[in-house]
Amino acid sequence: MYLENNWNWNEKYPVIRISFDTTFKNAEELNEYIKVIQDKYAKNYQVKLHPKHIGTRMMKLIENISEKTNKKLVLISR
């Protein structure tokens, strides 16, 4: 409710969407799934990802996209 009147709805922000509407057999499958999503967004925004650790990759992805677009990034997961 707060955002409805306190948000500039005309301004566009970069968005990363991650959907966890599937099941994974183990942590390796989950990590691979997240890396594929990270790679997709890195390619879409033409930024590079070098770190191997999945958490560091996400942090760098957010930082790189924010720096490239000069905007804060919205991360949506479900």
Backbone as XML, in Angstrom:
<?xml version="1.0"?>
<chain id="A" units="angstrom">
  <residue number="1" name="MET">
    <atom name="N" x="0.823" y="-1.187" z="0.000"/>
    <atom name="CA" x="0.000" y="0.000" z="0.000"/>
    <atom name="C" x="0.873" y="1.260" z="0.000"/>
  </residue>
  <residue number="2" name="TYR">
    <atom name="N" x="1.957" y="1.242" z="0.766"/>
    <atom name="CA" x="2.817" y="2.416" z="0.854"/>
    <atom name="C" x="3.368" y="2.791" z="-0.510"/>
  </residue>
  <residue number="3" name="LEU">
    <atom name="N" x="3.822" y="1.800" z="-1.260"/>
    <atom name="CA" x="4.448" y="2.091" z="-2.551"/>
    <atom name="C" x="3.489" y="2.689" z="-3.560"/>
  </residue>
  <residue number="4" name="GLU">
    <atom name="N" x="2.235" y="2.353" z="-3.461"/>
    <atom name="CA" x="1.271" y="2.832" z="-4.455"/>
    <atom name="C" x="1.322" y="4.348" z="-4.615"/>
  </residue>
  <residue number="5" name="ASN">
    <atom name="N" x="1.445" y="5.071" z="-3.525"/>
    <atom name="CA" x="1.463" y="6.534" z="-3.585"/>
    <atom name="C" x="2.860" y="7.121" z="-3.456"/>
  </residue>
  <residue number="6" name="ASN">
    <atom name="N" x="3.866" y="6.284" z="-3.204"/>
    <atom name="CA" x="5.216" y="6.787" z="-2.970"/>
    <atom name="C" x="6.235" y="6.200" z="-3.943"/>
  </residue>
  <residue number="7" name="TRP">
    <atom name="N" x="5.801" y="5.823" z="-5.097"/>
    <atom name="CA" x="6.680" y="5.202" z="-6.085"/>
    <atom name="C" x="6.465" y="5.897" z="-7.415"/>
  </residue>
  <residue number="8" name="ASN">
    <atom name="N" x="7.549" y="6.187" z="-8.117"/>
    <atom name="CA" x="7.436" y="6.766" z="-9.457"/>
    <atom name="C" x="7.208" y="5.628" z="-10.443"/>
  </residue>
  <residue number="9" name="TRP">
    <atom name="N" x="5.974" y="5.387" z="-10.801"/>
    <atom name="CA" x="5.607" y="4.259" z="-11.657"/>
    <atom name="C" x="6.025" y="4.471" z="-13.102"/>
  </residue>
  <residue number="10" name="ASN">
    <atom name="N" x="6.435" y="5.675" z="-13.470"/>
    <atom name="CA" x="6.877" y="5.947" z="-14.836"/>
    <atom name="C" x="8.342" y="5.577" z="-15.057"/>
  </residue>
  <residue number="11" name="GLU">
    <atom name="N" x="9.101" y="5.468" z="-13.987"/>
    <atom name="CA" x="10.520" y="5.137" z="-14.104"/>
    <atom name="C" x="10.705" y="3.622" z="-14.188"/>
  </residue>
  <residue number="12" name="LYS">
    <atom name="N" x="11.546" y="3.193" z="-15.125"/>
    <atom name="CA" x="11.818" y="1.769" z="-15.331"/>
    <atom name="C" x="13.076" y="1.368" z="-14.555"/>
  </residue>
  <residue number="13" name="TYR">
    <atom name="N" x="13.061" y="0.169" z="-14.001"/>
    <atom name="CA" x="14.192" y="-0.368" z="-13.261"/>
    <atom name="C" x="14.543" y="-1.736" z="-13.819"/>
  </residue>
  <residue number="14" name="PRO">
    <atom name="N" x="15.824" y="-2.108" z="-13.763"/>
    <atom name="CA" x="16.180" y="-3.474" z="-14.167"/>
    <atom name="C" x="15.621" y="-4.474" z="-13.168"/>
  </residue>
  <residue number="15" name="VAL">
    <atom name="N" x="15.185" y="-5.614" z="-13.680"/>
    <atom name="CA" x="14.539" y="-6.619" z="-12.843"/>
    <atom name="C" x="15.168" y="-7.980" z="-13.103"/>
  </residue>
  <residue number="16" name="ILE">
    <atom name="N" x="15.443" y="-8.712" z="-12.033"/>
    <atom name="CA" x="15.835" y="-10.120" z="-12.117"/>
    <atom name="C" x="14.702" y="-10.907" z="-11.477"/>
  </residue>
  <residue number="17" name="ARG">
    <atom name="N" x="14.150" y="-11.857" z="-12.240"/>
    <atom name="CA" x="13.079" y="-12.711" z="-11.728"/>
    <atom name="C" x="13.601" y="-14.135" z="-11.595"/>
  </residue>
  <residue number="18" name="ILE">
    <atom name="N" x="13.403" y="-14.712" z="-10.429"/>
    <atom name="CA" x="13.787" y="-16.104" z="-10.200"/>
    <atom name="C" x="12.561" y="-16.839" z="-9.676"/>
  </residue>
  <residue number="19" name="SER">
    <atom name="N" x="12.167" y="-17.880" z="-10.380"/>
    <atom name="CA" x="11.014" y="-18.665" z="-9.978"/>
    <atom name="C" x="11.480" y="-20.023" z="-9.458"/>
  </residue>
  <residue number="20" name="PHE">
    <atom name="N" x="11.052" y="-20.365" z="-8.268"/>
    <atom name="CA" x="11.386" y="-21.651" z="-7.674"/>
    <atom name="C" x="10.159" y="-22.566" z="-7.688"/>
  </residue>
  <residue number="21" name="ASP">
    <atom name="N" x="9.467" y="-22.578" z="-8.821"/>
    <atom name="CA" x="8.251" y="-23.378" z="-8.917"/>
    <atom name="C" x="8.527" y="-24.792" z="-9.430"/>
  </residue>
  <residue number="22" name="THR">
    <atom name="N" x="9.729" y="-25.246" z="-9.236"/>
    <atom name="CA" x="10.105" y="-26.603" z="-9.612"/>
    <atom name="C" x="10.804" y="-27.260" z="-8.429"/>
  </residue>
  <residue number="23" name="THR">
    <atom name="N" x="11.000" y="-28.555" z="-8.491"/>
    <atom name="CA" x="11.688" y="-29.240" z="-7.402"/>
    <atom name="C" x="13.076" y="-29.671" z="-7.873"/>
  </residue>
  <residue number="24" name="PHE">
    <atom name="N" x="13.967" y="-29.791" z="-6.940"/>
    <atom name="CA" x="15.348" y="-30.169" z="-7.228"/>
    <atom name="C" x="15.699" y="-31.398" z="-6.404"/>
  </residue>
  <residue number="25" name="LYS">
    <atom name="N" x="16.458" y="-32.290" z="-6.996"/>
    <atom name="CA" x="16.848" y="-33.516" z="-6.303"/>
    <atom name="C" x="17.902" y="-33.269" z="-5.238"/>
  </residue>
  <residue number="26" name="ASN">
    <atom name="N" x="18.715" y="-32.223" z="-5.455"/>
    <atom name="CA" x="19.795" y="-31.940" z="-4.519"/>
    <atom name="C" x="20.261" y="-30.493" z="-4.689"/>
  </residue>
  <residue number="27" name="ALA">
    <atom name="N" x="21.189" y="-30.091" z="-3.843"/>
    <atom name="CA" x="21.691" y="-28.716" z="-3.866"/>
    <atom name="C" x="22.423" y="-28.404" z="-5.166"/>
  </residue>
  <residue number="28" name="GLU">
    <atom name="N" x="23.080" y="-29.386" z="-5.746"/>
    <atom name="CA" x="23.797" y="-29.165" z="-7.003"/>
    <atom name="C" x="22.840" y="-28.759" z="-8.120"/>
  </residue>
  <residue number="29" name="GLU">
    <atom name="N" x="21.691" y="-29.407" z="-8.207"/>
    <atom name="CA" x="20.692" y="-29.050" z="-9.216"/>
    <atom name="C" x="20.182" y="-27.632" z="-8.998"/>
  </residue>
  <residue number="30" name="LEU">
    <atom name="N" x="19.928" y="-27.276" z="-7.743"/>
    <atom name="CA" x="19.471" y="-25.925" z="-7.423"/>
    <atom name="C" x="20.524" y="-24.897" z="-7.819"/>
  </residue>
  <residue number="31" name="ASN">
    <atom name="N" x="21.789" y="-25.153" z="-7.458"/>
    <atom name="CA" x="22.865" y="-24.223" z="-7.802"/>
    <atom name="C" x="23.005" y="-24.066" z="-9.306"/>
  </residue>
  <residue number="32" name="GLU">
    <atom name="N" x="22.907" y="-25.157" z="-10.042"/>
    <atom name="CA" x="23.014" y="-25.101" z="-11.501"/>
    <atom name="C" x="21.864" y="-24.287" z="-12.094"/>
  </residue>
  <residue number="33" name="TYR">
    <atom name="N" x="20.676" y="-24.485" z="-11.570"/>
    <atom name="CA" x="19.498" y="-23.731" z="-12.015"/>
    <atom name="C" x="19.712" y="-22.232" z="-11.806"/>
  </residue>
  <residue number="34" name="ILE">
    <atom name="N" x="20.197" y="-21.860" z="-10.631"/>
    <atom name="CA" x="20.430" y="-20.436" z="-10.334"/>
    <atom name="C" x="21.531" y="-19.883" z="-11.229"/>
  </residue>
  <residue number="35" name="LYS">
    <atom name="N" x="22.587" y="-20.643" z="-11.480"/>
    <atom name="CA" x="23.664" y="-20.179" z="-12.364"/>
    <atom name="C" x="23.171" y="-19.945" z="-13.783"/>
  </residue>
  <residue number="36" name="VAL">
    <atom name="N" x="22.289" y="-20.801" z="-14.269"/>
    <atom name="CA" x="21.718" y="-20.610" z="-15.611"/>
    <atom name="C" x="20.932" y="-19.296" z="-15.664"/>
  </residue>
  <residue number="37" name="ILE">
    <atom name="N" x="20.157" y="-19.028" z="-14.632"/>
    <atom name="CA" x="19.402" y="-17.773" z="-14.568"/>
    <atom name="C" x="20.362" y="-16.584" z="-14.518"/>
  </residue>
  <residue number="38" name="GLN">
    <atom name="N" x="21.400" y="-16.687" z="-13.693"/>
    <atom name="CA" x="22.379" y="-15.608" z="-13.597"/>
    <atom name="C" x="23.046" y="-15.355" z="-14.952"/>
  </residue>
  <residue number="39" name="ASP">
    <atom name="N" x="23.421" y="-16.414" z="-15.634"/>
    <atom name="CA" x="24.054" y="-16.270" z="-16.946"/>
    <atom name="C" x="23.117" y="-15.611" z="-17.947"/>
  </residue>
  <residue number="40" name="LYS">
    <atom name="N" x="21.841" y="-15.969" z="-17.889"/>
    <atom name="CA" x="20.851" y="-15.379" z="-18.793"/>
    <atom name="C" x="20.769" y="-13.867" z="-18.598"/>
  </residue>
  <residue number="41" name="TYR">
    <atom name="N" x="20.691" y="-13.424" z="-17.349"/>
    <atom name="CA" x="20.592" y="-11.990" z="-17.086"/>
    <atom name="C" x="21.904" y="-11.270" z="-17.375"/>
  </residue>
  <residue number="42" name="ALA">
    <atom name="N" x="23.027" y="-11.922" z="-17.128"/>
    <atom name="CA" x="24.320" y="-11.320" z="-17.471"/>
    <atom name="C" x="24.400" y="-11.092" z="-18.981"/>
  </residue>
  <residue number="43" name="LYS">
    <atom name="N" x="23.938" y="-12.058" z="-19.745"/>
    <atom name="CA" x="23.939" y="-11.921" z="-21.205"/>
    <atom name="C" x="22.967" y="-10.828" z="-21.651"/>
  </residue>
  <residue number="44" name="ASN">
    <atom name="N" x="21.760" y="-10.825" z="-21.083"/>
    <atom name="CA" x="20.753" y="-9.820" z="-21.455"/>
    <atom name="C" x="21.239" y="-8.398" z="-21.207"/>
  </residue>
  <residue number="45" name="TYR">
    <atom name="N" x="21.946" y="-8.202" z="-20.101"/>
    <atom name="CA" x="22.426" y="-6.866" z="-19.738"/>
    <atom name="C" x="23.873" y="-6.631" z="-20.174"/>
  </residue>
  <residue number="46" name="GLN">
    <atom name="N" x="24.445" y="-7.617" z="-20.843"/>
    <atom name="CA" x="25.814" y="-7.536" z="-21.364"/>
    <atom name="C" x="26.818" y="-7.170" z="-20.276"/>
  </residue>
  <residue number="47" name="VAL">
    <atom name="N" x="26.769" y="-7.937" z="-19.191"/>
    <atom name="CA" x="27.748" y="-7.791" z="-18.116"/>
    <atom name="C" x="28.442" y="-9.133" z="-17.922"/>
  </residue>
  <residue number="48" name="LYS">
    <atom name="N" x="29.634" y="-9.104" z="-17.357"/>
    <atom name="CA" x="30.417" y="-10.318" z="-17.159"/>
    <atom name="C" x="30.309" y="-10.798" z="-15.718"/>
  </residue>
  <residue number="49" name="LEU">
    <atom name="N" x="30.320" y="-12.128" z="-15.584"/>
    <atom name="CA" x="30.322" y="-12.766" z="-14.267"/>
    <atom name="C" x="31.533" y="-13.679" z="-14.183"/>
  </residue>
  <residue number="50" name="HIS">
    <atom name="N" x="32.404" y="-13.445" z="-13.209"/>
    <atom name="CA" x="33.590" y="-14.277" z="-13.055"/>
    <atom name="C" x="33.563" y="-15.174" z="-11.823"/>
  </residue>
  <residue number="51" name="PRO">
    <atom name="N" x="32.970" y="-14.739" z="-10.724"/>
    <atom name="CA" x="33.030" y="-15.566" z="-9.511"/>
    <atom name="C" x="32.376" y="-16.934" z="-9.711"/>
  </residue>
  <residue number="52" name="LYS">
    <atom name="N" x="32.872" y="-17.911" z="-8.966"/>
    <atom name="CA" x="32.318" y="-19.260" z="-9.053"/>
    <atom name="C" x="31.247" y="-19.505" z="-7.993"/>
  </residue>
  <residue number="53" name="HIS">
    <atom name="N" x="31.393" y="-18.893" z="-6.820"/>
    <atom name="CA" x="30.431" y="-19.093" z="-5.736"/>
    <atom name="C" x="29.104" y="-18.450" z="-6.109"/>
  </residue>
  <residue number="54" name="ILE">
    <atom name="N" x="28.027" y="-19.183" z="-5.966"/>
    <atom name="CA" x="26.714" y="-18.738" z="-6.435"/>
    <atom name="C" x="26.262" y="-17.434" z="-5.771"/>
  </residue>
  <residue number="55" name="GLY">
    <atom name="N" x="26.543" y="-17.277" z="-4.487"/>
    <atom name="CA" x="26.169" y="-16.048" z="-3.789"/>
    <atom name="C" x="26.961" y="-14.853" z="-4.270"/>
  </residue>
  <residue number="56" name="THR">
    <atom name="N" x="28.259" y="-15.043" z="-4.491"/>
    <atom name="CA" x="29.111" y="-13.972" z="-4.991"/>
    <atom name="C" x="28.707" y="-13.599" z="-6.414"/>
  </residue>
  <residue number="57" name="ARG">
    <atom name="N" x="28.340" y="-14.608" z="-7.212"/>
    <atom name="CA" x="27.873" y="-14.343" z="-8.582"/>
    <atom name="C" x="26.625" y="-13.453" z="-8.561"/>
  </residue>
  <residue number="58" name="MET">
    <atom name="N" x="25.691" y="-13.760" z="-7.649"/>
    <atom name="CA" x="24.467" y="-12.962" z="-7.583"/>
    <atom name="C" x="24.776" y="-11.536" z="-7.164"/>
  </residue>
  <residue number="59" name="MET">
    <atom name="N" x="25.642" y="-11.389" z="-6.169"/>
    <atom name="CA" x="26.025" y="-10.065" z="-5.716"/>
    <atom name="C" x="26.665" y="-9.268" z="-6.850"/>
  </residue>
  <residue number="60" name="LYS">
    <atom name="N" x="27.581" y="-9.902" z="-7.591"/>
    <atom name="CA" x="28.254" y="-9.225" z="-8.698"/>
    <atom name="C" x="27.287" y="-8.916" z="-9.833"/>
  </residue>
  <residue number="61" name="LEU">
    <atom name="N" x="26.359" y="-9.834" z="-10.093"/>
    <atom name="CA" x="25.368" y="-9.596" z="-11.137"/>
    <atom name="C" x="24.544" y="-8.352" z="-10.815"/>
  </residue>
  <residue number="62" name="ILE">
    <atom name="N" x="24.061" y="-8.262" z="-9.588"/>
    <atom name="CA" x="23.274" y="-7.102" z="-9.165"/>
    <atom name="C" x="24.104" y="-5.827" z="-9.261"/>
  </residue>
  <residue number="63" name="GLU">
    <atom name="N" x="25.330" y="-5.867" z="-8.749"/>
    <atom name="CA" x="26.205" y="-4.691" z="-8.802"/>
    <atom name="C" x="26.485" y="-4.270" z="-10.243"/>
  </residue>
  <residue number="64" name="ASN">
    <atom name="N" x="26.822" y="-5.232" z="-11.091"/>
    <atom name="CA" x="27.174" y="-4.912" z="-12.481"/>
    <atom name="C" x="25.996" y="-4.335" z="-13.257"/>
  </residue>
  <residue number="65" name="ILE">
    <atom name="N" x="24.816" y="-4.911" z="-13.073"/>
    <atom name="CA" x="23.636" y="-4.386" z="-13.771"/>
    <atom name="C" x="23.288" y="-2.997" z="-13.247"/>
  </residue>
  <residue number="66" name="SER">
    <atom name="N" x="23.370" y="-2.805" z="-11.931"/>
    <atom name="CA" x="23.085" y="-1.486" z="-11.350"/>
    <atom name="C" x="24.056" y="-0.435" z="-11.862"/>
  </residue>
  <residue number="67" name="GLU">
    <atom name="N" x="25.335" y="-0.791" z="-11.921"/>
    <atom name="CA" x="26.332" y="0.154" z="-12.431"/>
    <atom name="C" x="26.092" y="0.460" z="-13.907"/>
  </residue>
  <residue number="68" name="LYS">
    <atom name="N" x="25.781" y="-0.555" z="-14.687"/>
    <atom name="CA" x="25.577" y="-0.368" z="-16.123"/>
    <atom name="C" x="24.349" y="0.495" z="-16.405"/>
  </residue>
  <residue number="69" name="THR">
    <atom name="N" x="23.266" y="0.274" z="-15.658"/>
    <atom name="CA" x="22.024" y="1.011" z="-15.905"/>
    <atom name="C" x="21.921" y="2.288" z="-15.080"/>
  </residue>
  <residue number="70" name="ASN">
    <atom name="N" x="22.803" y="2.426" z="-14.095"/>
    <atom name="CA" x="22.776" y="3.556" z="-13.169"/>
    <atom name="C" x="21.437" y="3.631" z="-12.422"/>
  </residue>
  <residue number="71" name="LYS">
    <atom name="N" x="20.902" y="2.447" z="-12.108"/>
    <atom name="CA" x="19.641" y="2.355" z="-11.376"/>
    <atom name="C" x="19.726" y="1.224" z="-10.361"/>
  </residue>
  <residue number="72" name="LYS">
    <atom name="N" x="18.917" y="1.317" z="-9.335"/>
    <atom name="CA" x="18.800" y="0.205" z="-8.400"/>
    <atom name="C" x="18.082" y="-0.925" z="-9.104"/>
  </residue>
  <residue number="73" name="LEU">
    <atom name="N" x="18.402" y="-2.142" z="-8.686"/>
    <atom name="CA" x="17.846" y="-3.319" z="-9.307"/>
    <atom name="C" x="16.746" y="-3.926" z="-8.436"/>
  </residue>
  <residue number="74" name="VAL">
    <atom name="N" x="15.718" y="-4.446" z="-9.081"/>
    <atom name="CA" x="14.629" y="-5.121" z="-8.383"/>
    <atom name="C" x="14.833" y="-6.614" z="-8.545"/>
  </residue>
  <residue number="75" name="LEU">
    <atom name="N" x="14.857" y="-7.347" z="-7.436"/>
    <atom name="CA" x="15.011" y="-8.796" z="-7.449"/>
    <atom name="C" x="13.702" y="-9.416" z="-6.979"/>
  </residue>
  <residue number="76" name="ILE">
    <atom name="N" x="13.102" y="-10.214" z="-7.851"/>
    <atom name="CA" x="11.829" y="-10.860" z="-7.525"/>
    <atom name="C" x="12.045" y="-12.361" z="-7.532"/>
  </residue>
  <residue number="77" name="SER">
    <atom name="N" x="11.693" y="-13.014" z="-6.438"/>
    <atom name="CA" x="11.754" y="-14.471" z="-6.405"/>
    <atom name="C" x="10.409" y="-14.990" z="-5.898"/>
  </residue>
  <residue number="78" name="ARG">
    <atom name="N" x="10.078" y="-16.140" z="-6.419"/>
    <atom name="CA" x="8.834" y="-16.767" z="-5.962"/>
    <atom name="C" x="8.988" y="-18.252" z="-5.982"/>
  </residue>
</chain>
